Amino acid sequence: MKLKDKKVGFILTGSFCTFSKTLPEIQNILKEGAEVIPIMSSNAYGMDTKFGKAQEFIDEIEKMTGKKIISTIQGAEPIGPKKLTDIMIIAPCTGNTMGKLANAITDTPATMATKSHLRNNNPVVIAISTNDGLSGSAENIGKLLNRTNYYFVPFRQDNPITKPRSLVFDPKYVIPTLEAALDHEQLQPILL
């Protein structure tokens, strides 16, 4: 139970189709005895989609964690200086967010939270969910794999027939990846 008493920053970005896989992982992390600090990108926080209404997700996450979601750049900036997190996970992490992190662009609550958290040399876990992982986002995945303090939840092709370039994380590896990352190790294999 390496997560017991850890402060886990949990960032959700706009891969709405994976929210149904992601939200149960928040509950699983809480069951491990961790404190979860919820953070959402602007799109995740404000967009209604065919997968659900933003306010319903917000209400569910805040009820689960007992905390207000950090949803602004100003709200995310103090994470590092105040040492609010021991480890951070971005789940789901879109290609857009990975691209910004790989290229040091800090213009969303998600990227600011990550940048602020990294100033303390703490691990960031990425649970990828993007339709262009084997095309446009491949370069950014490679960049982040080679950076200190970034770790990936093992992933696979989402649907090789209808979405041949799409990648998605496997939720059953979220907690094992967090535990390995706390020891500064990448869970293997990365590709399933």
C-alpha positions in Angstrom: 0.0 0.0 0.0 2.5 2.5 -1.2 -0.2 5.1 -1.9 -1.4 5.2 1.8 -1.2 8.8 3.0 0.2 10.0 -0.3 -1.2 13.2 -1.8 -2.2 12.3 -5.4 -2.9 15.1 -7.9 -5.4 13.6 -10.3 -5.7 15.6 -13.6 -8.5 14.9 -16.1 -8.1 16.2 -19.6 -10.6 16.2 -22.5 -10.6 12.6 -23.7 -14.3 12.3 -22.6 -14.7 8.8 -24.0 -12.4 7.4 -21.3 -14.0 9.2 -18.3 -16.0 6.0 -17.6 -12.7 4.1 -17.2 -11.0 7.0 -15.4 -13.4 7.9 -12.6 -13.4 4.5 -11.0 -9.6 4.8 -10.7 -10.0 7.9 -8.5 -12.1 5.7 -6.2 -9.5 2.9 -6.3 -6.7 5.4 -5.3 -8.9 6.6 -2.4 -9.4 3.0 -1.3 -5.6 2.6 -1.1 -5.6 5.3 1.6 -4.4 8.2 -0.6 -5.7 11.8 -0.6 -6.8 12.8 -4.1 -6.5 16.4 -5.2 -8.8 16.7 -8.3 -7.7 18.9 -11.2 -9.4 19.4 -14.6 -8.3 21.0 -17.8 -10.5 23.8 -19.0 -12.1 21.6 -21.6 -12.7 18.7 -19.3 -14.2 21.1 -16.7 -16.5 23.1 -19.1 -17.7 20.9 -22.0 -20.8 18.9 -22.2 -20.4 16.0 -24.7 -22.2 12.9 -25.8 -20.4 11.1 -23.0 -22.0 13.3 -20.3 -22.5 16.7 -18.9 -19.5 18.5 -17.4 -21.4 19.4 -14.2 -22.3 15.8 -13.6 -18.7 14.8 -13.8 -17.6 17.7 -11.6 -20.2 16.8 -8.9 -19.2 13.1 -9.0 -15.5 13.9 -8.6 -16.0 16.4 -5.9 -18.3 14.0 -4.0 -15.7 11.2 -4.3 -12.7 13.2 -3.2 -14.4 15.6 -0.8 -12.5 18.5 -2.5 -13.3 21.3 -5.0 -11.7 20.7 -8.4 -8.8 22.9 -9.3 -9.9 24.3 -12.7 -7.9 27.4 -13.3 -4.2 28.3 -14.0 -4.2 30.5 -10.9 -5.6 27.6 -8.8 -3.0 25.2 -10.1 0.1 27.4 -9.8 0.5 27.0 -5.9 0.6 23.1 -6.2 4.4 23.1 -6.3 5.3 26.0 -3.9 2.9 24.7 -1.3 4.0 21.0 -1.9 0.4 19.9 -2.2 1.2 16.7 -4.2 3.5 13.7 -3.8 2.7 12.3 -7.2 0.5 13.4 -10.1 -1.4 11.4 -12.7 -3.0 12.8 -15.8 -5.8 10.4 -16.7 -6.9 10.6 -19.4 -4.0 12.5 -21.0 -4.8 13.8 -24.5 -2.4 14.2 -27.3 -2.9 17.9 -26.9 -1.8 17.9 -23.3 1.1 15.7 -24.0 2.2 18.0 -26.8 2.1 21.0 -24.5 4.1 19.2 -21.8 6.7 17.9 -24.3 7.2 21.5 -25.6 7.0 23.4 -22.3 3.7 25.1 -23.0 1.9 26.1 -19.8 -1.5 27.5 -20.8 -4.0 25.3 -19.1 -4.8 24.2 -15.5 -3.5 20.7 -16.4 -0.1 21.9 -17.7 0.3 24.5 -15.0 -0.5 21.9 -12.3 2.1 19.5 -13.9 4.8 22.2 -14.2 4.2 23.4 -10.7 4.3 19.8 -9.3 7.5 19.0 -11.2 9.4 21.7 -9.4 9.6 19.4 -6.4 11.2 16.6 -8.5 8.1 14.4 -7.9 6.8 11.9 -10.4 4.1 12.5 -13.1 2.2 9.5 -14.5 0.6 9.8 -17.9 -2.4 7.6 -18.8 -2.5 8.3 -22.5 -5.8 8.5 -24.5 -5.4 10.0 -28.0 -6.5 9.2 -31.5 -3.1 10.2 -33.0 -0.7 8.4 -30.7 0.9 6.5 -33.6 1.1 9.6 -35.8 1.2 13.2 -34.7 1.6 12.6 -31.0 4.2 9.9 -31.3 7.1 12.4 -31.2 5.7 13.9 -28.0 5.3 10.5 -26.4 9.0 9.8 -27.2 10.0 13.1 -25.7 8.2 12.5 -22.4 9.4 8.9 -22.2 13.0 10.4 -22.2 12.3 13.0 -19.5 13.0 12.7 -15.8 10.0 12.1 -13.6 7.6 11.1 -16.4 6.1 7.6 -16.3 3.4 6.0 -18.5 0.5 3.7 -17.6 0.9 0.8 -20.0 -1.1 1.3 -23.1 -2.2 -0.3 -26.3 -3.9 0.5 -29.6 -7.5 1.5 -28.9 -9.1 0.0 -31.9 -6.6 -1.0 -34.6 -9.3 -1.5 -37.2 -11.4 1.7 -37.1 -8.8 3.9 -35.3 -5.4 2.5 -36.4 -3.3 5.3 -34.8 -5.2 5.6 -31.5 -3.7 4.7 -28.2 -5.3 4.2 -24.8 -4.1 3.3 -21.3 -5.2 0.2 -19.5 -6.9 1.2 -16.2 -5.8 -2.0 -14.4 -2.3 -0.7 -14.4 -3.0 2.8 -12.9 -2.2 1.8 -9.3 0.8 -0.4 -10.1 2.2 2.5 -12.3 1.7 5.0 -9.5 3.5 2.7 -7.0 6.4 2.1 -9.4 6.7 5.8 -10.1 7.0 6.6 -6.4 10.2 4.4 -6.6 11.2 6.3 -9.8 10.7 3.2 -11.9 8.7 2.7 -15.1 6.3 -0.2 -15.0 7.0 -2.6 -17.8 6.1 -3.5 -20.4 4.8 -0.1 -21.5 3.3 -1.4 -24.7 0.6 -4.1 -24.2 
